[in-house]
Amino acid sequence: MLSAEWTASQGWLPPKITPYQNLSLDPATCVFHYGFECFEGLKAYKDSTGAVRLFRPDKNMARLNQSASRIALPTVDGSCLTALIAKFVALEERFIPSVRGYSLYLRPTMIGTQRTLGVGPPGSALLYVIASPVGPYYPTGFKAISLEATSYAVRAWPGGVGDKKLGANYSPCIVPQTQAATRGFHQNLWLFSEQGENGKTEEQVTEAGTMNVFCAMVNKGTGKKELLTPPLDGTILPGVTRDSVLELAKERLVPEGWNVVERKFTMKEVAEGSDEGRLLEIFGSGTAAVVSPVRNISWQSRLVDCGLKEGEEAGPIAKRMKAWIEGIQYGDEDHPWSFKVSG
């Protein structure tokens, strides 16, 4: 594992790579009591030549700093941490499978370590990186998921920390997810209710489980195909995969006649699009699966069909996005998003 300590008086101390080991922390350590913790998730890939690559690590470093600064933890030099992670990955290269679809998952984590029950900015912190080999999310091919639209529990709200990668954002979502699972659904589709311009309550689509959400639909007014995703309004996590899907869509789908739109949209819009045959597909995006196609959504005592035909597990946009992004991750396509570690 890679680790580095920080103190308010000395700043960052020299980093070190040591064997994987337990942490020894005082029971009064502030991370246990006040949630001073944030993390990141990225992967190392081995290409066809045996070279090791990271995917857009600069984005993870920037988000780590945004998360840390929001909860009074120290920030890091992103380029320096990327270089340290590259050294760590090179040392652990034997754990990166050479088979397509496999990778080494990396988990940078920062915690407050000051021993105090007082509530205030931590005077010390620990940054560490652990790793684990992972296989393909869909080992036998895409498997579309079913979502339960959830508004009784709220994942994030304006002025909160829904756009930061904090452990505190994840644990409150487990109970609603477990409850959805008892009703036969894989994940929650998180809705946020707010008053619309007409004075009526509107249920805004935000995220799916721990993923960002994309909706491909034909615009009712213009007849043009649109790829929609909620905007980064402070309630949406700025996913690295989300940004990658958006950039690739602007570069490769817009010339085909698509509009790529970041705007708020409601579950009612999704249901109407489905009823009118305009909803083409919905998928989530994230580090684990790249994209995760959605078959249907339970909403207001009905199942909303999300455009997949019987026997079809993924729509054409989800398939293309997965192929494009994995092509960059595994070095098939020479692209500036691919950070070469070795080889």
Secondary structure, 3 states (H helix, E strand, C coil): CEEEEEECCCEECCCEECCCCCCCCCCCEHHHHHCCEEECCEEEEECCCCCEEEECHHHHHHHHHHHHHHCCCCCCCHHHHHHHHHHHHHHCHHHCCCCCCCEEEEEEEEEECCECCCCCCCCEEEEEEEEEEECCCCCCCCCCEEEEEECCCCCCCCCCCCCCCEHHHCHHHHHHHHHHHHCCCCEEEEEEEEECCCCCEEEEEEEECCEEEEEEEECCCCCCEEEEECCCCCCCCCCHHHHHHHHHHHHHCHHHCCEEEECCCEHHHHHHHHHCCCEEEEEEEECCCEEEEEEEEEECCEEEECCCCCCCCCCHHHHHHHHHHHHHHCCCCCCCCEEEEEC
